[in-house]
Amino acid sequence: MAEHKRSVEVMLSQYRELIERFVKEKISADDFEEEYIRTFTNDKSQVPGSEFIVLEKLFFDVDDYVSDPVLRDSPEDLSGEQLRERAAATYSKLFGLD
């Protein structure tokens, strides 16, 4: 069990600073989109479980982000502010409130 917990911590450590920087508006939604997709798709430390499901849900949210308001033509399309709200909720679920 301790091994699984350690694996989850290793996985989450890659995302904590990235999500936090975005939530605190230190990076743009476009930069967050690019970094999150790169991190998630190249993540060799992913382990099954509730934390992964939360990260995967944010990945799908990132995928639904459309920076150009003119191109947001689907109800699933997210603005930068909506994506930031989803990221903040994810951060809260995974790391608690800072």
N, CA, C and O atoms as a printed pandas DataFrame, in Angstrom:
     atom_number atom_name residue_name chain_id  residue_number  x_coord  y_coord  z_coord
0              1         N          MET        A               1    0.825   -1.198    0.000
1              2        CA          MET        A               1    0.000    0.000    0.000
2              3         C          MET        A               1    0.865    1.255    0.000
3              4         O          MET        A               1    0.570    2.215   -0.712
4              5         N          ALA        A               2    1.926    1.247    0.794
5              6        CA          ALA        A               2    2.834    2.395    0.850
6              7         C          ALA        A               2    3.480    2.631   -0.512
7              8         O          ALA        A               2    3.747    3.769   -0.898
8              9         N          GLU        A               3    3.726    1.550   -1.227
9             10        CA          GLU        A               3    4.323    1.652   -2.565
10            11         C          GLU        A               3    3.390    2.395   -3.513
11            12         O          GLU        A               3    3.825    3.252   -4.282
12            13         N          HIS        A               4    2.114    2.061   -3.453
13            14        CA          HIS        A               4    1.124    2.731   -4.306
14            15         C          HIS        A               4    1.047    4.223   -3.960
15            16         O          HIS        A               4    1.003    5.076   -4.846
16            17         N          LYS        A               5    1.032    4.515   -2.672
17            18        CA          LYS        A               5    0.963    5.909   -2.212
18            19         C          LYS        A               5    2.163    6.696   -2.742
19            20         O          LYS        A               5    2.018    7.832   -3.193
20            21         N          ARG        A               6    3.325    6.095   -2.683
21            22        CA          ARG        A               6    4.556    6.735   -3.179
22            23         C          ARG        A               6    4.459    6.966   -4.690
23            24         O          ARG        A               6    4.844    8.026   -5.183
24            25         N          SER        A               7    3.953    5.987   -5.412
25            26        CA          SER        A               7    3.790    6.119   -6.862
26            27         C          SER        A               7    2.832    7.258   -7.202
27            28         O          SER        A               7    3.064    8.007   -8.151
28            29         N          VAL        A               8    1.763    7.387   -6.430
29            30        CA          VAL        A               8    0.787    8.464   -6.649
30            31         C          VAL        A               8    1.456    9.816   -6.395
31            32         O          VAL        A               8    1.249   10.765   -7.151
32            33         N          GLU        A               9    2.260    9.901   -5.324
33            34        CA          GLU        A               9    2.961   11.149   -5.014
34            35         C          GLU        A               9    3.911   11.540   -6.138
35            36         O          GLU        A               9    3.994   12.715   -6.496
36            37         N          VAL        A              10    4.618   10.583   -6.689
37            38        CA          VAL        A              10    5.535   10.853   -7.803
38            39         C          VAL        A              10    4.744   11.379   -8.997
39            40         O          VAL        A              10    5.138   12.360   -9.627
40            41         N          MET        A              11    3.632   10.724   -9.304
41            42        CA          MET        A              11    2.800   11.152  -10.432
42            43         C          MET        A              11    2.303   12.581  -10.205
43            44         O          MET        A              11    2.424   13.429  -11.089
44            45         N          LEU        A              12    1.749   12.847   -9.031
45            46        CA          LEU        A              12    1.155   14.154   -8.758
46            47         C          LEU        A              12    2.182   15.274   -8.721
47            48         O          LEU        A              12    1.861   16.420   -9.032
48            49         N          SER        A              13    3.413   14.954   -8.346
49            50        CA          SER        A              13    4.433   15.990   -8.202
50            51         C          SER        A              13    4.678   16.731   -9.526
51            52         O          SER        A              13    5.058   17.902   -9.521
52            53         N          GLN        A              14    4.465   16.061  -10.632
53            54        CA          GLN        A              14    4.677   16.696  -11.939
54            55         C          GLN        A              14    3.627   17.754  -12.261
55            56         O          GLN        A              14    3.869   18.668  -13.049
56            57         N          TYR        A              15    2.465   17.617  -11.644
57            58        CA          TYR        A              15    1.329   18.466  -11.998
58            59         C          TYR        A              15    1.099   19.614  -11.024
59            60         O          TYR        A              15    0.509   20.631  -11.388
60            61         N          ARG        A              16    1.560   19.455   -9.798
61            62        CA          ARG        A              16    1.222   20.432   -8.758
62            63         C          ARG        A              16    1.620   21.861   -9.137
63            64         O          ARG        A              16    0.788   22.768   -9.121
64            65         N          GLU        A              17    2.885   22.052   -9.474
65            66        CA          GLU        A              17    3.362   23.405   -9.784
66            67         C          GLU        A              17    2.701   23.943  -11.053
67            68         O          GLU        A              17    2.332   25.116  -11.110
68            69         N          LEU        A              18    2.554   23.108  -12.047
69            70        CA          LEU        A              18    1.945   23.533  -13.311
70            71         C          LEU        A              18    0.513   24.021  -13.088
71            72         O          LEU        A              18    0.148   25.107  -13.540
72            73         N          ILE        A              19   -0.285   23.233  -12.403
73            74        CA          ILE        A              19   -1.677   23.620  -12.150
74            75         C          ILE        A              19   -1.711   24.865  -11.269
75            76         O          ILE        A              19   -2.508   25.772  -11.508
76            77         N          GLU        A              20   -0.861   24.913  -10.261
77            78        CA          GLU        A              20   -0.832   26.057   -9.352
78            79         C          GLU        A              20   -0.473   27.346  -10.099
79            80         O          GLU        A              20   -1.094   28.384   -9.875
80            81         N          ARG        A              21    0.519   27.284  -10.978
81            82        CA          ARG        A              21    0.912   28.487  -11.737
82            83         C          ARG        A              21   -0.250   28.991  -12.589
83            84         O          ARG        A              21   -0.462   30.197  -12.707
84            85         N          PHE        A              22   -0.992   28.073  -13.176
85            86        CA          PHE        A              22   -2.131   28.458  -14.013
86            87         C          PHE        A              22   -3.252   29.061  -13.170
87            88         O          PHE        A              22   -3.807   30.105  -13.516
88            89         N          VAL        A              23   -3.577   28.402  -12.071
89            90        CA          VAL        A              23   -4.661   28.870  -11.208
90            91         C          VAL        A              23   -4.341   30.267  -10.660
91            92         O          VAL        A              23   -5.231   31.107  -10.529
92            93         N          LYS        A              24   -3.073   30.504  -10.344
93            94        CA          LYS        A              24   -2.662   31.804   -9.797
94            95         C          LYS        A              24   -2.353   32.830  -10.892
95            96         O          LYS        A              24   -1.811   33.900  -10.617
96            97         N          GLU        A              25   -2.705   32.491  -12.132
97            98        CA          GLU        A              25   -2.577   33.378  -13.292
98            99         C          GLU        A              25   -1.131   33.791  -13.584
99           100         O          GLU        A              25   -0.870   34.902  -14.047
100          101         N          LYS        A              26   -0.204   32.877  -13.304
101          102        CA          LYS        A              26    1.200   33.131  -13.625
102          103         C          LYS        A              26    1.531   32.696  -15.049
103          104         O          LYS        A              26    2.528   33.132  -15.625
104          105         N          ILE        A              27    0.683   31.829  -15.614
105          106        CA          ILE        A              27    0.834   31.439  -17.027
106          107         C          ILE        A              27   -0.542   31.524  -17.689
107          108         O          ILE        A              27   -1.577   31.439  -17.028
108          109         N          SER        A              28   -0.523   31.692  -18.994
109          110        CA          SER        A              28   -1.771   31.820  -19.757
110          111         C          SER        A              28   -2.427   30.466  -19.978
111          112         O          SER        A              28   -1.811   29.419  -19.782
112          113         N          ALA        A              29   -3.681   30.509  -20.387
113          114        CA          ALA        A              29   -4.397   29.271  -20.709
114          115         C          ALA        A              29   -3.714   28.551  -21.872
115          116         O          ALA        A              29   -3.631   27.322  -21.877
116          117         N          ASP        A              30   -3.225   29.305  -22.852
117          118        CA          ASP        A              30   -2.538   28.682  -23.991
118          119         C          ASP        A              30   -1.278   27.945  -23.538
119          120         O          ASP        A              30   -1.016   26.821  -23.967
120          121         N          ASP        A              31   -0.501   28.593  -22.665
121          122        CA          ASP        A              31    0.717   27.948  -22.154
122          123         C          ASP        A              31    0.371   26.728  -21.305
123          124         O          ASP        A              31    1.033   25.694  -21.392
124          125         N          PHE        A              32   -0.673   26.857  -20.482
125          126        CA          PHE        A              32   -1.099   25.733  -19.650
126          127         C          PHE        A              32   -1.535   24.564  -20.525
127          128         O          PHE        A              32   -1.167   23.417  -20.269
128          129         N          GLU        A              33   -2.316   24.857  -21.553
129          130        CA          GLU        A              33   -2.786   23.812  -22.465
130          131         C          GLU        A              33   -1.598   23.038  -23.041
131          132         O          GLU        A              33   -1.576   21.808  -23.020
132          133         N          GLU        A              34   -0.625   23.768  -23.547
133          134        CA          GLU        A              34    0.538   23.139  -24.175
134          135         C          GLU        A              34    1.332   22.304  -23.169
135          136         O          GLU        A              34    1.692   21.161  -23.452
136          137         N          GLU        A              35    1.604   22.877  -21.997
137          138        CA          GLU        A              35    2.395   22.167  -20.984
138          139         C          GLU        A              35    1.661   20.963  -20.408
139          140         O          GLU        A              35    2.255   19.904  -20.206
140          141         N          TYR        A              36    0.360   21.131  -20.145
141          142        CA          TYR        A              36   -0.402   20.033  -19.541
142          143         C          TYR        A              36   -0.492   18.855  -20.502
143          144         O          TYR        A              36   -0.289   17.709  -20.103
144          145         N          ILE        A              37   -0.792   19.134  -21.761
145          146        CA          ILE        A              37   -0.886   18.046  -22.749
146          147         C          ILE        A              37    0.460   17.336  -22.872
147          148         O          ILE        A              37    0.511   16.107  -22.916
148          149         N          ARG        A              38    1.547   18.102  -22.926
149          150        CA          ARG        A              38    2.880   17.500  -23.039
150          151         C          ARG        A              38    3.180   16.653  -21.805
151          152         O          ARG        A              38    3.658   15.525  -21.929
152          153         N          THR        A              39    2.905   17.182  -20.625
153          154        CA          THR        A              39    3.189   16.453  -19.377
154          155         C          THR        A              39    2.355   15.180  -19.293
155          156         O          THR        A              39    2.879   14.101  -19.015
156          157         N          PHE        A              40    1.055   15.314  -19.535
157          158        CA          PHE        A              40    0.149   14.167  -19.379
158          159         C          PHE        A              40    0.453   13.062  -20.385
159          160         O          PHE        A              40    0.476   11.886  -20.023
160          161         N          THR        A              41    0.687   13.426  -21.639
161          162        CA          THR        A              41    0.906   12.393  -22.668
162          163         C          THR        A              41    2.271   11.724  -22.541
163          164         O          THR        A              41    2.456   10.606  -23.023
164          165         N          ASN        A              42    3.231   12.394  -21.897
165          166        CA          ASN        A              42    4.568   11.812  -21.731
166          167         C          ASN        A              42    4.800   11.243  -20.338
167          168         O          ASN        A              42    5.904   10.796  -20.028
168          169         N          ASP        A              43    3.774   11.255  -19.500
169          170        CA          ASP        A              43    3.899   10.845  -18.100
170          171         C          ASP        A              43    4.055    9.333  -17.993
171          172         O          ASP        A              43    3.118    8.580  -18.256
172          173         N          LYS        A              44    5.258    8.900  -17.602
173          174        CA          LYS        A              44    5.536    7.466  -17.446
174          175         C          LYS        A              44    5.204    6.983  -16.035
175          176         O          LYS        A              44    5.272    5.788  -15.748
176          177         N          SER        A              45    4.841    7.927  -15.151
177          178        CA          SER        A              45    4.600    7.546  -13.760
178          179         C          SER        A              45    3.114    7.438  -13.421
179          180         O          SER        A              45    2.753    7.338  -12.248
180          181         N          GLN        A              46    2.256    7.458  -14.430
181          182        CA          GLN        A              46    0.814    7.380  -14.169
182          183         C          GLN        A              46    0.466    6.044  -13.514
183          184         O          GLN        A              46    0.921    4.979  -13.932
184          185         N          VAL        A              47   -0.359    6.143  -12.472
185          186        CA          VAL        A              47   -0.843    4.940  -11.787
186          187         C          VAL        A              47   -2.363    5.003  -11.715
187          188         O          VAL        A              47   -2.930    6.071  -11.486
188          189         N          PRO        A              48   -3.025    3.865  -11.908
189          190        CA          PRO        A              48   -4.484    3.853  -11.854
190          191         C          PRO        A              48   -4.979    4.269  -10.471
191          192         O          PRO        A              48   -4.314    4.040   -9.460
192          193         N          GLY        A              49   -6.127    4.866  -10.451
193          194        CA          GLY        A              49   -6.724    5.253   -9.173
194          195         C          GLY        A              49   -7.451    6.571   -9.296
195          196         O          GLY        A              49   -7.513    7.171  -10.369
196          197         N          SER        A              50   -8.002    7.012   -8.176
197          198        CA          SER        A              50   -8.836    8.214   -8.184
198          199         C          SER        A              50   -8.052    9.455   -8.596
199          200         O          SER        A              50   -8.596   10.327   -9.274
200          201         N          GLU        A              51   -6.785    9.552   -8.198
201          202        CA          GLU        A              51   -5.982   10.723   -8.572
202          203         C          GLU        A              51   -5.780   10.775  -10.082
203          204         O          GLU        A              51   -5.865   11.844  -10.686
204          205         N          PHE        A              52   -5.514    9.634  -10.687
205          206        CA          PHE        A              52   -5.349    9.611  -12.139
206          207         C          PHE        A              52   -6.649   10.035  -12.831
207          208         O          PHE        A              52   -6.612   10.770  -13.817
208          209         N          ILE        A              53   -7.773    9.585  -12.332
209          210        CA          ILE        A              53   -9.065    9.944  -12.929
210          211         C          ILE        A              53   -9.268   11.457  -12.888
211          212         O          ILE        A              53   -9.773   12.041  -13.847
212          213         N          VAL        A              54   -8.876   12.092  -11.784
213          214        CA          VAL        A              54   -8.985   13.548  -11.663
214          215         C          VAL        A              54   -8.072   14.234  -12.685
215          216         O          VAL        A              54   -8.482   15.191  -13.342
216          217         N          LEU        A              55   -6.835   13.743  -12.818
217          218        CA          LEU        A              55   -5.902   14.312  -13.800
218          219         C          LEU        A              55   -6.400   14.103  -15.230
219          220         O          LEU        A              55   -6.275   14.987  -16.078
220          221         N          GLU        A              56   -6.964   12.928  -15.484
221          222        CA          GLU        A              56   -7.474   12.619  -16.820
222          223         C          GLU        A              56   -8.671   13.517  -17.164
223          224         O          GLU        A              56   -8.808   13.959  -18.304
224          225         N          LYS        A              57   -9.516   13.781  -16.195
225          226        CA          LYS        A              57  -10.664   14.667  -16.410
226          227         C          LYS        A              57  -10.176   16.073  -16.789
227          228         O          LYS        A              57  -10.732   16.712  -17.682
228          229         N          LEU        A              58   -9.129   16.542  -16.098
229          230        CA          LEU        A              58   -8.564   17.846  -16.450
230          231         C          LEU        A              58   -7.949   17.798  -17.841
231          232         O          LEU        A              58   -8.014   18.780  -18.580
232          233         N          PHE        A              59   -7.354   16.668  -18.206
233          234        CA          PHE        A              59   -6.808   16.521  -19.564
234          235         C          PHE        A              59   -7.917   16.712  -20.596
235          236         O          PHE        A              59   -7.722   17.394  -21.603
236          237         N          PHE        A              60   -9.076   16.113  -20.348
237          238        CA          PHE        A              60  -10.201   16.281  -21.281
238          239         C          PHE        A              60  -10.689   17.722  -21.290
239          240         O          PHE        A              60  -11.076   18.237  -22.339
240          241         N          ASP        A              61  -10.675   18.379  -20.129
241          242        CA          ASP        A              61  -11.036   19.802  -20.071
242          243         C          ASP        A              61  -10.059   20.637  -20.894
243          244         O          ASP        A              61  -10.461   21.536  -21.633
244          245         N          VAL        A              62   -8.776   20.328  -20.756
245          246        CA          VAL        A              62   -7.746   21.041  -21.526
246          247         C          VAL        A              62   -8.001   20.827  -23.018
247          248         O          VAL        A              62   -7.862   21.749  -23.821
248          249         N          ASP        A              63   -8.369   19.618  -23.371
249          250        CA          ASP        A              63   -8.661   19.298  -24.775
250          251         C          ASP        A              63   -9.869   20.088  -25.285
251          252         O          ASP        A              63   -9.958   20.383  -26.477
252          253         N          ASP        A              64  -10.791   20.429  -24.393
253          254        CA          ASP        A              64  -11.991   21.197  -24.779
254          255         C          ASP        A              64  -11.741   22.708  -24.799
255          256         O          ASP        A              64  -12.608   23.475  -25.216
256          257         N          TYR        A              65  -10.561   23.131  -24.351
257          258        CA          TYR        A              65  -10.235   24.560  -24.334
258          259         C          TYR        A              65  -10.058   25.069  -25.767
259          260         O          TYR        A              65   -9.361   24.460  -26.578
260          261         N          VAL        A              66  -10.703   26.195  -26.055
261          262        CA          VAL        A              66  -10.573   26.846  -27.372
262          263         C          VAL        A              66  -10.250   28.314  -27.098
263          264         O          VAL        A              66  -11.083   29.049  -26.567
264          265         N          SER        A              67   -9.047   28.733  -27.461
265          266        CA          SER        A              67   -8.612   30.085  -27.113
266          267         C          SER        A              67   -9.379   31.169  -27.866
267          268         O          SER        A              67   -9.640   32.238  -27.314
268          269         N          ASP        A              68   -9.738   30.908  -29.105
269          270        CA          ASP        A              68  -10.428   31.910  -29.920
270          271         C          ASP        A              68  -11.933   31.833  -29.687
271          272         O          ASP        A              68  -12.557   30.825  -30.019
272          273         N          PRO        A              69  -12.533   32.898  -29.113
273          274        CA          PRO        A              69  -13.980   32.867  -28.825
274          275         C          PRO        A              69  -14.833   32.630  -30.079
275          276         O          PRO        A              69  -15.921   32.060  -29.989
276          277         N          VAL        A              70  -14.354   33.055  -31.218
277          278        CA          VAL        A              70  -15.100   32.881  -32.472
278          279         C          VAL        A              70  -15.233   31.395  -32.819
279          280         O          VAL        A              70  -16.220   30.973  -33.423
280          281         N          LEU        A              71  -14.234   30.618  -32.432
281          282        CA          LEU        A              71  -14.226   29.185  -32.769
282          283         C          LEU        A              71  -14.936   28.327  -31.727
283          284         O          LEU        A              71  -15.100   27.124  -31.930
284          285         N          ARG        A              72  -15.356   28.921  -30.623
285          286        CA          ARG        A              72  -16.084   28.167  -29.588
286          287         C          ARG        A              72  -17.528   27.995  -30.045
287          288         O          ARG        A              72  -18.377   28.852  -29.801
288          289         N          ASP        A              73  -17.792   26.873  -30.714
289          290        CA          ASP        A              73  -19.128   26.676  -31.283
290          291         C          ASP        A              73  -19.831   25.454  -30.711
291          292         O          ASP        A              73  -20.929   25.104  -31.143
292          293         N          SER        A              74  -19.209   24.817  -29.755
293          294        CA          SER        A              74  -19.793   23.629  -29.141
294          295         C          SER        A              74  -20.019   23.913  -27.659
295          296         O          SER        A              74  -19.239   24.645  -27.049
296          297         N          PRO        A              75  -21.065   23.351  -27.073
297          298        CA          PRO        A              75  -21.303   23.566  -25.637
298          299         C          PRO        A              75  -20.153   23.048  -24.759
299          300         O          PRO        A              75  -19.983   23.491  -23.624
300          301         N          GLU        A              76  -19.375   22.116  -25.294
301          302        CA          GLU        A              76  -18.253   21.561  -24.528
302          303         C          GLU        A              76  -17.029   22.467  -24.563
303          304         O          GLU        A              76  -16.138   22.334  -23.724
304          305         N          ASP        A              77  -16.974   23.387  -25.522
305          306        CA          ASP        A              77  -15.805   24.261  -25.650
306          307         C          ASP        A              77  -15.664   25.144  -24.417
307          308         O          ASP        A              77  -16.645   25.697  -23.918
308          309         N          LEU        A              78  -14.434   25.269  -23.935
309          310        CA          LEU        A              78  -14.164   26.042  -22.729
310          311         C          LEU        A              78  -13.340   27.283  -23.048
311          312         O          LEU        A              78  -12.453   27.256  -23.900
312          313         N          SER        A              79  -13.653   28.376  -22.345
313          314        CA          SER        A              79  -12.829   29.582  -22.411
314          315         C          SER        A              79  -11.646   29.402  -21.454
315          316         O          SER        A              79  -11.603   28.450  -20.675
316          317         N          GLY        A              80  -10.700   30.321  -21.527
317          318        CA          GLY        A              80   -9.559   30.274  -20.614
318          319         C          GLY        A              80  -10.002   30.370  -19.161
319          320         O          GLY        A              80   -9.451   29.694  -18.293
320          321         N          GLU        A              81  -11.000   31.216  -18.898
321          322        CA          GLU        A              81  -11.484   31.391  -17.521
322          323         C          GLU        A              81  -12.189   30.118  -17.032
323          324         O          GLU        A              81  -12.024   29.718  -15.880
324          325         N          GLN        A              82  -12.959   29.499  -17.898
325          326        CA          GLN        A              82  -13.618   28.241  -17.514
326          327         C          GLN        A              82  -12.574   27.150  -17.242
327          328         O          GLN        A              82  -12.708   26.367  -16.302
328          329         N          LEU        A              83  -11.538   27.114  -18.079
329          330        CA          LEU        A              83  -10.478   26.129  -17.877
330          331         C          LEU        A              83   -9.766   26.392  -16.554
331          332         O          LEU        A              83   -9.429   25.452  -15.835
332          333         N          ARG        A              84   -9.534   27.656  -16.230
333          334        CA          ARG        A              84   -8.879   28.011  -14.967
334          335         C          ARG        A              84   -9.730   27.547  -13.775
335          336         O          ARG        A              84   -9.197   27.067  -12.774
336          337         N          GLU        A              85  -11.058   27.695  -13.892
337          338        CA          GLU        A              85  -11.961   27.234  -12.829
338          339         C          GLU        A              85  -11.870   25.716  -12.657
339          340         O          GLU        A              85  -11.844   25.213  -11.534
340          341         N          ARG        A              86  -11.823   24.999  -13.770
341          342        CA          ARG        A              86  -11.705   23.533  -13.706
342          343         C          ARG        A              86  -10.363   23.134  -13.093
343          344         O          ARG        A              86  -10.287   22.205  -12.288
344          345         N          ALA        A              87   -9.310   23.848  -13.484
345          346        CA          ALA        A              87   -7.981   23.564  -12.937
346          347         C          ALA        A              87   -7.950   23.832  -11.436
347          348         O          ALA        A              87   -7.336   23.077  -10.682
348          349         N          ALA        A              88   -8.610   24.904  -10.998
349          350        CA          ALA        A              88   -8.658   25.231   -9.564
350          351         C          ALA        A              88   -9.396   24.130   -8.792
351          352         O          ALA        A              88   -8.981   23.751   -7.697
352          353         N          ALA        A              89  -10.480   23.628   -9.361
353          354        CA          ALA        A              89  -11.230   22.540   -8.721
354          355         C          ALA        A              89  -10.364   21.277   -8.651
355          356         O          ALA        A              89  -10.377   20.566   -7.646
356          357         N          THR        A              90   -9.625   21.007   -9.707
357          358        CA          THR        A              90   -8.723   19.854   -9.740
358          359         C          THR        A              90   -7.643   19.997   -8.676
359          360         O          THR        A              90   -7.358   19.056   -7.937
360          361         N          TYR        A              91   -7.050   21.173   -8.607
361          362        CA          TYR        A              91   -6.002   21.426   -7.619
362          363         C          TYR        A              91   -6.534   21.196   -6.205
363          364         O          TYR        A              91   -5.876   20.569   -5.376
364          365         N          SER        A              92   -7.712   21.704   -5.951
365          366        CA          SER        A              92   -8.339   21.554   -4.637
366          367         C          SER        A              92   -8.577   20.081   -4.303
367          368         O          SER        A              92   -8.338   19.652   -3.174
368          369         N          LYS        A              93   -9.049   19.305   -5.286
369          370        CA          LYS        A              93   -9.293   17.866   -5.067
370          371         C          LYS        A              93   -8.000   17.114   -4.764
371          372         O          LYS        A              93   -7.959   16.253   -3.885
372          373         N          LEU        A              94   -6.948   17.452   -5.505
373          374        CA          LEU        A              94   -5.704   16.685   -5.396
374          375         C          LEU        A              94   -4.813   17.132   -4.237
375          376         O          LEU        A              94   -4.176   16.310   -3.578
376          377         N          PHE        A              95   -4.777   18.441   -3.997
377          378        CA          PHE        A              95   -3.792   18.970   -3.052
378          379         C          PHE        A              95   -4.399   19.739   -1.886
379          380         O          PHE        A              95   -3.673   20.184   -0.997
380          381         N          GLY        A              96   -5.711   19.902   -1.877
381          382        CA          GLY        A              96   -6.325   20.728   -0.848
382          383         C          GLY        A              96   -6.100   22.196   -1.190
383          384         O          GLY        A              96   -5.455   22.518   -2.187
384          385         N          LEU        A              97   -6.621   23.058   -0.380
385          386        CA          LEU        A              97   -6.477   24.488   -0.648
386          387         C          LEU        A              97   -5.195   25.006   -0.049
387          388         O          LEU        A              97   -4.825   24.636    1.065
388          389         N          ASP        A              98   -4.517   25.860   -0.786
389          390        CA          ASP        A              98   -3.293   26.483   -0.270
390          391         C          ASP        A              98   -3.608   27.801    0.382
391          392         O          ASP        A              98   -2.705   28.477    0.876
